[in-house]
Structures are given as C-alpha cells and as structure tokens.
Amino acid sequence: MASGIIMGDCPYCDELVWEDSWTLDRFDRVCCVKCRTKAGKKAAMELKIKVMMEALEKLSPESLIATEALFKVKEIDGEG
C-alpha cells in the first residue's frame, strides 16, 4: 500500500506516484514502478509526442512556420 510523500504524477497513467513505488523512465521523469515495467509502445510514444509538443511550444512563430514548410515539402516528395 502506498504511503508517505507524493513524488508527482505518473506521465503514463496520470496517477499519483508515492515515495515507496517510484522510478525514473528513460526520459528521467518520475513514474510508477508498474508503469515503468509495463509501459508499452503506445505509452512511450504518447510521452515522446508530449515532450516534442512541449518543445515546439517554446519555439518562436518564425521557427514554427519554417518547420511547417519542411513537413509540407516532405509530404509533396512522398516521404511523409
């Protein structure tokens, strides 16, 4: 049974992570031991997308326009 200090929210299951049942995932984020050992490809991909979206939000509008143009070029070339 979990008890003690709350370490944070698990990025996989969004439940509280307690001090007696936590570990770090490959992104060095605090997560549940059960999620770390059972996290499937979907959960890992969702977290990777979340991290990438957070990084994109920090970019300037000019950078976002350039990034969007790059993706459009890849789609036209058939790489997307």
C-alpha positions as CSV (number, residue, x, y, z in Angstrom):
1,M,0.0,0.0,0.0
2,A,1.3,3.4,-0.9
3,S,2.2,5.8,1.8
4,G,4.5,8.7,2.5
5,I,5.5,11.5,0.2
6,I,3.9,12.1,-3.2
7,M,6.7,12.3,-5.7
8,G,4.5,13.6,-8.6
9,D,2.1,12.4,-11.3
10,C,2.9,9.5,-13.5
11,P,3.2,10.6,-17.1
12,Y,1.8,7.2,-18.3
13,C,-1.3,6.7,-16.1
14,D,-1.7,10.2,-14.5
15,E,-1.9,8.7,-11.0
16,L,0.0,9.9,-8.0
17,V,3.5,8.4,-7.6
18,W,4.4,7.7,-4.0
19,E,7.9,7.6,-2.5
20,D,7.8,3.8,-2.0
21,S,6.8,2.9,-5.6
22,W,8.6,5.2,-8.0
23,T,11.4,5.0,-10.6
24,L,12.7,7.1,-13.4
25,D,11.7,6.4,-17.0
26,R,14.1,6.8,-20.0
27,F,13.3,10.5,-20.1
28,D,14.3,10.9,-16.5
29,R,10.8,11.6,-15.3
30,V,9.3,10.2,-12.2
31,C,6.8,7.4,-12.9
32,C,5.1,4.4,-11.2
33,V,7.2,1.2,-10.9
34,K,4.3,-0.7,-12.5
35,C,4.1,1.7,-15.5
36,R,7.9,1.6,-16.0
37,T,7.8,-2.2,-16.2
38,K,4.6,-2.5,-18.2
39,A,4.7,0.6,-20.4
40,G,4.0,-0.4,-23.9
41,K,5.0,1.2,-27.1
42,K,1.8,3.3,-27.1
43,A,2.5,4.9,-23.8
44,A,6.1,5.6,-24.7
45,M,5.1,7.1,-28.0
46,E,2.4,9.3,-26.3
47,L,5.0,10.6,-23.9
48,K,7.5,11.2,-26.7
49,I,4.9,13.2,-28.6
50,K,4.0,15.2,-25.4
51,V,7.7,16.1,-24.9
52,M,8.1,17.1,-28.5
53,M,4.9,19.2,-28.4
54,E,6.2,21.0,-25.3
55,A,9.5,21.7,-27.2
56,L,7.5,23.0,-30.2
57,E,5.5,25.4,-28.0
58,K,8.8,27.0,-26.9
59,L,9.8,27.8,-30.4
60,S,9.3,31.2,-32.0
61,P,6.5,31.7,-34.6
62,E,9.1,32.1,-37.3
63,S,10.6,28.7,-36.4
64,L,7.2,27.1,-36.4
65,I,6.5,28.4,-39.9
66,A,9.8,27.0,-41.2
67,T,9.1,23.6,-39.5
68,E,5.6,23.5,-41.1
69,A,7.0,24.3,-44.5
70,L,9.6,21.5,-44.1
71,F,6.8,19.0,-43.4
72,K,4.9,20.1,-46.4
73,V,7.9,19.6,-48.6
74,K,8.4,16.1,-47.3
75,E,4.7,15.3,-47.9
76,I,5.0,16.5,-51.5
77,D,8.2,14.5,-52.1
78,G,6.4,11.4,-50.8
79,E,8.5,11.0,-47.7
80,G,5.6,11.8,-45.3
